[in-house]
């Protein structure tokens, strides 16, 4: 599901705490890349998928 994706936290500029996760998919054959912002919400299915990905031994990159 996240093969070759860049997955990293996004920090809130006021609190300096992680507020979401940015998932950037690799470019397709037309050179277009898709990105999505995933809230840190346990009820969000995309967040649940990322947590499962982490449980498989992957790591979310720290925010810039």
Secondary structure in CASP SS format (residue, H / E / C, confidence):
PFRMAT SS
TARGET T0000
AUTHOR 0000-0000-0000
METHOD secondary structure of the structure
MODEL  1
X C 1.00
X C 1.00
X C 1.00
X C 1.00
X C 1.00
X E 1.00
X E 1.00
X E 1.00
X E 1.00
X E 1.00
X E 1.00
X C 1.00
X C 1.00
X C 1.00
X C 1.00
X C 1.00
X C 1.00
X E 1.00
X E 1.00
X E 1.00
X E 1.00
X E 1.00
X E 1.00
X E 1.00
X C 1.00
X C 1.00
X C 1.00
X C 1.00
X C 1.00
X C 1.00
X C 1.00
X C 1.00
X C 1.00
X C 1.00
X E 1.00
X E 1.00
X E 1.00
X E 1.00
X E 1.00
X C 1.00
X C 1.00
X C 1.00
X C 1.00
X C 1.00
X H 1.00
X H 1.00
X H 1.00
X H 1.00
X H 1.00
X H 1.00
X H 1.00
X H 1.00
X H 1.00
X H 1.00
X H 1.00
X C 1.00
X C 1.00
X C 1.00
X C 1.00
X C 1.00
X E 1.00
X C 1.00
X C 1.00
X C 1.00
END
